[in-house]
Amino acid sequence: MARDTDVKAQRVFFALWPDAGARARLAELAREVGSESGGRPTAANLLHLTLAFLGDQPDGAVVALRGLAGAIVARRFVLALDAVGAFRHAGIVWLGATAPPPALAALHDALAAALRGQGFPVDERPYAPHLTLARRSRIAIDRRLPQPICWRADAFALVVSERGRDGPAYRTLAEWPLADP
């Protein structure tokens, strides 16, 4: 979708948010991993799993994003994250799933197809679902958790990233429920 540079833009993405229990366990792991890797742990309120990153989009595009997301039908699923890894060149330590649920792939694929169909940019690399635990890490980590961190994905959200004095803040613009399997 073309962007008019004179129109106010918002930095947006689609994401899954962990429930409170999973968020607490993820925040604890982020602190551990940050300390171990020499990196900066992700704040608990910022922990999420990105489905699609859209970058800066004008308000009109955000309206279109709400419309296309509302038409997506996808199933609820349990996400079990059990693999800690790193994007070494980017200095990021992440948590992913050794066996991502098929319903997550289906949700991502439906969202990517809808975005492509309306002319939005879509990352063409294979989807690698992960949650960022730490940034600016100097030491890469690669291990499995003894017990996965799980949560039931009941909804996906359109989120705006806003820059503040203390770093980024995320605000949910809209949320769509996932259907029973």
C-alpha positions as CSV (number, residue, x, y, z in Angstrom):
1,M,0.0,0.0,0.0
2,A,1.5,3.4,-1.0
3,R,2.3,5.8,1.9
4,D,1.9,9.5,1.7
5,T,4.9,11.1,3.4
6,D,2.7,14.1,4.5
7,V,0.4,11.9,6.5
8,K,1.1,11.1,10.1
9,A,2.4,7.5,10.4
10,Q,2.3,4.9,13.2
11,R,4.8,2.1,13.6
12,V,2.6,-1.0,13.8
13,F,2.8,-4.8,14.0
14,F,0.5,-7.8,14.7
15,A,1.3,-9.8,17.8
16,L,0.3,-12.4,20.3
17,W,0.5,-11.3,24.0
18,P,1.3,-13.8,26.8
19,D,-1.1,-14.2,29.7
20,A,0.0,-12.8,33.1
21,G,1.4,-16.1,34.3
22,A,3.5,-16.7,31.2
23,R,4.6,-13.0,31.2
24,A,6.0,-13.3,34.7
25,R,7.9,-16.5,33.8
26,L,9.1,-14.9,30.6
27,A,10.3,-11.7,32.4
28,E,12.2,-13.9,34.9
29,L,13.9,-15.7,32.0
30,A,14.6,-12.4,30.2
31,R,16.4,-11.2,33.4
32,E,18.4,-14.4,33.6
33,V,19.3,-14.4,29.9
34,G,20.2,-10.7,30.0
35,S,22.6,-11.3,32.8
36,E,24.1,-14.4,31.2
37,S,24.5,-12.8,27.8
38,G,25.6,-9.3,28.9
39,G,22.4,-7.9,27.2
40,R,19.5,-5.7,28.2
41,P,16.5,-7.8,29.2
42,T,13.1,-7.0,27.5
43,A,10.7,-5.4,30.0
44,A,7.8,-7.6,31.0
45,N,5.2,-5.3,29.5
46,L,7.0,-5.4,26.1
47,L,7.2,-9.2,25.8
48,H,5.2,-10.4,22.8
49,L,5.4,-12.7,19.8
50,T,5.3,-10.8,16.5
51,L,3.1,-12.2,13.7
52,A,3.9,-9.5,11.1
53,F,5.8,-6.3,11.4
54,L,4.5,-3.5,9.1
55,G,6.7,-0.5,10.1
56,D,5.5,3.0,9.7
57,Q,1.9,3.2,8.3
58,P,-0.4,6.2,7.7
59,D,-3.7,6.4,9.6
60,G,-5.6,5.3,6.5
61,A,-3.5,2.1,6.2
62,V,-4.1,1.4,9.9
63,V,-7.9,1.5,9.2
64,A,-7.3,-1.0,6.3
65,L,-5.2,-3.2,8.6
66,R,-8.1,-3.4,11.1
67,G,-10.5,-4.4,8.3
68,L,-8.3,-7.2,6.9
69,A,-7.5,-8.6,10.4
70,G,-11.2,-8.7,11.3
71,A,-11.8,-11.0,8.3
72,I,-9.3,-13.6,9.4
73,V,-10.6,-16.8,10.9
74,A,-8.0,-18.7,12.9
75,R,-8.0,-21.2,15.8
76,R,-6.9,-20.9,19.4
77,F,-3.8,-22.8,20.3
78,V,-1.4,-23.4,23.1
79,L,2.1,-21.9,22.4
80,A,4.9,-23.8,24.1
81,L,8.2,-21.9,24.0
82,D,11.2,-24.1,24.9
83,A,14.3,-23.1,22.8
84,V,16.6,-20.2,23.7
85,G,18.7,-19.0,20.8
86,A,20.4,-15.9,19.4
87,F,20.6,-13.7,16.3
88,R,24.3,-13.2,16.9
89,H,24.9,-10.3,14.5
90,A,21.9,-8.4,15.9
91,G,22.9,-9.1,19.5
92,I,19.4,-10.6,20.2
93,V,18.7,-13.5,22.5
94,W,15.2,-15.0,21.8
95,L,12.9,-17.8,22.9
96,G,11.2,-19.9,20.3
97,A,9.4,-23.3,19.9
98,T,11.1,-26.5,18.8
99,A,7.6,-27.5,17.5
100,P,5.5,-24.5,16.7
101,P,1.8,-25.4,16.7
102,P,0.2,-25.7,13.2
103,A,-2.5,-23.2,14.2
104,L,0.2,-20.6,14.7
105,A,1.6,-21.2,11.2
106,A,-2.0,-21.1,9.9
107,L,-2.7,-17.7,11.6
108,H,0.6,-16.3,10.3
109,D,-0.1,-17.5,6.8
110,A,-3.6,-16.2,6.7
111,L,-2.4,-12.8,8.0
112,A,0.4,-12.7,5.4
113,A,-1.9,-13.6,2.6
114,A,-4.4,-10.8,3.6
115,L,-1.6,-8.3,3.9
116,R,-0.2,-9.2,0.5
117,G,-3.6,-9.1,-1.0
118,Q,-4.0,-5.4,0.1
119,G,-0.5,-4.4,-1.0
120,F,1.2,-4.3,2.4
121,P,4.8,-5.3,2.8
122,V,5.3,-8.9,3.9
123,D,8.6,-10.5,5.0
124,E,9.3,-13.2,2.5
125,R,11.7,-15.1,4.7
126,P,10.3,-18.3,6.4
127,Y,8.4,-17.4,9.5
128,A,10.5,-18.1,12.6
129,P,8.2,-17.4,15.6
130,H,10.2,-16.1,18.6
131,L,10.0,-13.7,21.5
132,T,12.9,-11.3,22.1
133,L,14.3,-11.9,25.6
134,A,17.4,-9.6,25.5
135,R,19.0,-7.0,23.2
136,R,22.6,-5.8,22.9
137,S,23.8,-9.3,24.0
138,R,27.5,-9.9,23.8
139,I,27.2,-13.7,24.3
140,A,25.0,-16.0,22.2
141,I,22.9,-18.6,24.1
142,D,21.7,-21.8,22.6
143,R,19.8,-24.2,24.9
144,R,16.5,-25.9,25.7
145,L,14.4,-25.0,28.7
146,P,13.8,-28.0,31.1
147,Q,10.0,-27.0,31.1
148,P,8.5,-24.9,28.2
149,I,6.8,-21.6,29.0
150,C,3.2,-22.0,27.7
151,W,0.2,-19.9,27.2
152,R,-3.1,-20.3,25.4
153,A,-3.3,-17.9,22.4
154,D,-6.9,-16.7,22.5
155,A,-6.5,-13.5,20.4
156,F,-4.1,-11.6,18.2
157,A,-3.7,-7.8,18.2
158,L,-2.7,-4.9,16.1
159,V,-0.1,-2.9,18.1
160,V,1.5,0.5,17.7
161,S,5.0,1.1,19.0
162,E,5.6,4.6,20.4
163,R,8.9,6.0,21.3
164,G,9.2,7.6,24.7
165,R,12.0,8.9,26.9
166,D,12.4,5.6,28.6
167,G,12.3,3.5,25.4
168,P,9.5,2.0,23.4
169,A,5.9,1.6,24.7
170,Y,3.4,-0.6,23.0
171,R,-0.3,0.2,22.8
172,T,-3.0,-2.2,21.4
173,L,-5.1,-0.6,18.7
174,A,-7.4,-3.6,18.2
175,E,-7.7,-7.2,19.1
176,W,-9.4,-10.2,17.4
177,P,-10.4,-13.4,19.1
178,L,-9.3,-16.8,17.9
179,A,-12.0,-19.5,17.4
180,D,-12.3,-22.7,19.4
181,P,-10.6,-25.6,17.6
